[in-house]
Amino acid sequence: MPKDSSDHIDRILEQWRRERPDLDTAAMGVLGRLFLARDLADAMLAAPLAERGLQPGWFDVLAALRRSGSPYELNPTDLMHATMLSSGGTTKRLDRLADSGLVERRADPDDRRGTLVRLTRRGKGAIDRAVEAHLVNEERVLRSLAPAERRTLDDLLRKLLEELDRDRPITSIAEPPEPVLLRGRGVVIRPLRVEDVDTVARIQAEPGVARWWGPPDVADLRRQAAGDTEEVAFAILSDGEIVGFIQYAEEDEPDFRHAGIDIFLAEHAQGRGLGTEAIRTLARHLIHERGHHRITIDPTADNARAIRAYEKVGFRPVGILRDYWRSPEGTWRDGLLMDLLASELGPT
Ligand SMILES: CC(C)(COP(=O)(O)OP(=O)(O)OC[C@H]1O[C@@H](n2cnc3c(N)ncnc32)[C@H](O)[C@@H]1OP(=O)(O)O)[C@@H](O)C(=O)NCCC(=O)NCCS
């Protein structure tokens, strides 16, 4: 691991030691390094795949089909398990892969309503070449470790995983939603697509948006478009043009179940009622289709326009979240927690 990264974690631990000398932060150090290593390795492994035209997550799907052996065919459920993806995420990826000619779908002869997904000849060629490059890169990721050190690390991680797997909660993770298209007055909200990402990133970079959201993180937007994040992301369209972005995240712990919304609109689309309508449309979906009784939103406390827009939908202020958000200037800013109960959703 690069020296800088360990320094960063050491600094965090040092701050904790100074502020709370009574706490033992050893576990925080180990896990912090584990997570950082994963993030850095992910980035190193993704870049060469992207150069080969493989979008984030494609490698996993193609590899699952390839290693299943001839005829390199699986049903979407097996693929979902093999790639640890949600069904919504799998469907989206398969659409893109089919558009690119790397996989093809056919009706399952044994299941009238089912489909099978198969590698095309092009897909097989692509994954065979990609996996070779991928292995070379994996070697690069581990190059600082001698063979004996790798075996030790492997043994330790195996031991850790065995224990964690035993302790895993038996409740299954809620099935994420299928993509939907939502219509409001003057706005359409549809699942974010990879090809929307550049437009959305340009909008987020506009000063009137970035001051409330910070600059765009294109890699994260791509992951959202591929359905690989907890948040469910949508493009907001008006007159067929993308004018903004809206997302929700769900808390599925039954006793605290609710959903949170975030939004931004391009500067030219602000102040025309579109934001209010987009929030109302998504809130309606979350309440009526996703069964939520409570929705939250947390604008910066001095974002008067956003607060006014959310009040128009029916959100009420709950309280100030002190030093809640680090703004692009690097200062901590207060947030305002607002919530809306299902019965308070205003008229359309
Ligand atoms: C916040 C946002 C989503 C609101 O959507 P919008 O379409 O612009 O909002 P609307 O036009 O529906 O409503 C805005 C309301 O705020 C009012 N308003 C505008 N500027 C205001 C200000 N400085 N102070 C108080 N109210 C203000 C408007 O008059 C309007 O209320 P009204 O209909 O009662 O007259 C949008 O402006 C936006 O994306 N802004 C930039 C990014 C951002 O702030 N995102 C939210 C982060 S939580």
The ligand as a Tripos MOL2 file, in Angstrom:
@<TRIPOS>MOLECULE
LIG
   48    50     1     0     0
SMALL
NO_CHARGES

@<TRIPOS>ATOM
      1 C1        -33.5050   23.3320   -4.8610 C.3       1 LIG1
      2 C2        -34.1650   23.0440   -6.1850 C.3       1 LIG1
      3 C3        -34.2350   21.5330   -6.3850 C.3       1 LIG1
      4 C4        -35.5930   23.5890   -6.1390 C.3       1 LIG1
      5 O1        -36.2320   23.3580   -7.3460 O.3       1 LIG1
      6 P1        -36.8620   24.5910   -8.1980 P.3       1 LIG1
      7 O2        -37.5470   24.0070   -9.3500 O.co2     1 LIG1
      8 O3        -35.7910   25.5660   -8.4550 O.co2     1 LIG1
      9 O4        -37.8690   25.1610   -7.1250 O.3       1 LIG1
     10 P2        -39.3050   25.7550   -7.4010 P.3       1 LIG1
     11 O5        -39.2630   26.6900   -8.5590 O.co2     1 LIG1
     12 O6        -40.2650   24.6290   -7.4860 O.co2     1 LIG1
     13 O7        -39.6040   26.5040   -6.0400 O.3       1 LIG1
     14 C5        -38.6850   27.3810   -5.4740 C.3       1 LIG1
     15 C6        -39.4030   28.2320   -4.4370 C.3       1 LIG1
     16 O8        -38.3980   28.9050   -3.7010 O.3       1 LIG1
     17 C7        -38.6490   30.3140   -3.7620 C.3       1 LIG1
     18 N1        -37.3450   30.9550   -3.7130 N.ar      1 LIG1
     19 C8        -36.4500   31.1280   -4.7000 C.ar      1 LIG1
     20 N2        -35.3570   31.7520   -4.2110 N.ar      1 LIG1
     21 C9        -35.5770   31.9400   -2.8960 C.ar      1 LIG1
     22 C10       -34.8390   32.5120   -1.8540 C.ar      1 LIG1
     23 N3        -33.6150   33.0040   -2.0710 N.pl3     1 LIG1
     24 N4        -35.3800   32.5250   -0.6170 N.ar      1 LIG1
     25 C11       -36.5820   31.9990   -0.3660 C.ar      1 LIG1
     26 N5        -37.3480   31.4350   -1.3250 N.ar      1 LIG1
     27 C12       -36.8320   31.4170   -2.5710 C.ar      1 LIG1
     28 C13       -39.3840   30.5140   -5.0510 C.3       1 LIG1
     29 O9        -40.0880   31.7360   -5.0420 O.3       1 LIG1
     30 C14       -40.2890   29.2890   -5.0520 C.3       1 LIG1
     31 O10       -41.3470   29.4380   -4.1350 O.3       1 LIG1
     32 P3        -42.8380   29.9220   -4.6110 P.3       1 LIG1
     33 O11       -43.2880   28.9530   -5.6430 O.co2     1 LIG1
     34 O12       -43.6340   29.8890   -3.3670 O.co2     1 LIG1
     35 O13       -42.6560   31.2930   -5.1930 O.co2     1 LIG1
     36 C15       -33.3910   23.6980   -7.3740 C.3       1 LIG1
     37 O14       -33.4780   25.0980   -7.2840 O.3       1 LIG1
     38 C16       -31.9200   23.2830   -7.4140 C.2       1 LIG1
     39 O15       -31.6030   22.2420   -7.9140 O.2       1 LIG1
     40 N6        -31.0250   24.1500   -6.9010 N.am      1 LIG1
     41 C17       -29.5840   23.9070   -6.9640 C.3       1 LIG1
     42 C18       -29.1270   22.6520   -6.2300 C.3       1 LIG1
     43 C19       -29.7380   22.5310   -4.8770 C.2       1 LIG1
     44 O16       -29.8210   23.4630   -4.1160 O.2       1 LIG1
     45 N7        -30.1540   21.3050   -4.5630 N.am      1 LIG1
     46 C20       -30.7750   20.9740   -3.3040 C.3       1 LIG1
     47 C21       -29.7870   20.4330   -2.3750 C.3       1 LIG1
     48 S1        -30.6250   19.8510   -0.9270 S.3       1 LIG1
@<TRIPOS>BOND
     1     1     2 1
     2     2     3 1
     3     2     4 1
     4     2    36 1
     5     4     5 1
     6     5     6 1
     7     6     7 2
     8     6     8 1
     9     6     9 1
    10     9    10 1
    11    10    11 2
    12    10    12 1
    13    10    13 1
    14    13    14 1
    15    14    15 1
    16    15    16 1
    17    15    30 1
    18    16    17 1
    19    17    18 1
    20    17    28 1
    21    18    19 ar
    22    18    27 ar
    23    19    20 ar
    24    20    21 ar
    25    21    22 ar
    26    21    27 ar
    27    22    23 1
    28    22    24 ar
    29    24    25 ar
    30    25    26 ar
    31    26    27 ar
    32    28    29 1
    33    28    30 1
    34    30    31 1
    35    31    32 1
    36    32    33 2
    37    32    34 1
    38    32    35 1
    39    36    37 1
    40    36    38 1
    41    38    39 2
    42    38    40 1
    43    40    41 1
    44    41    42 1
    45    42    43 1
    46    43    44 2
    47    43    45 1
    48    45    46 1
    49    46    47 1
    50    47    48 1
@<TRIPOS>SUBSTRUCTURE
     1 LIG1         1 GROUP 0 **** ****
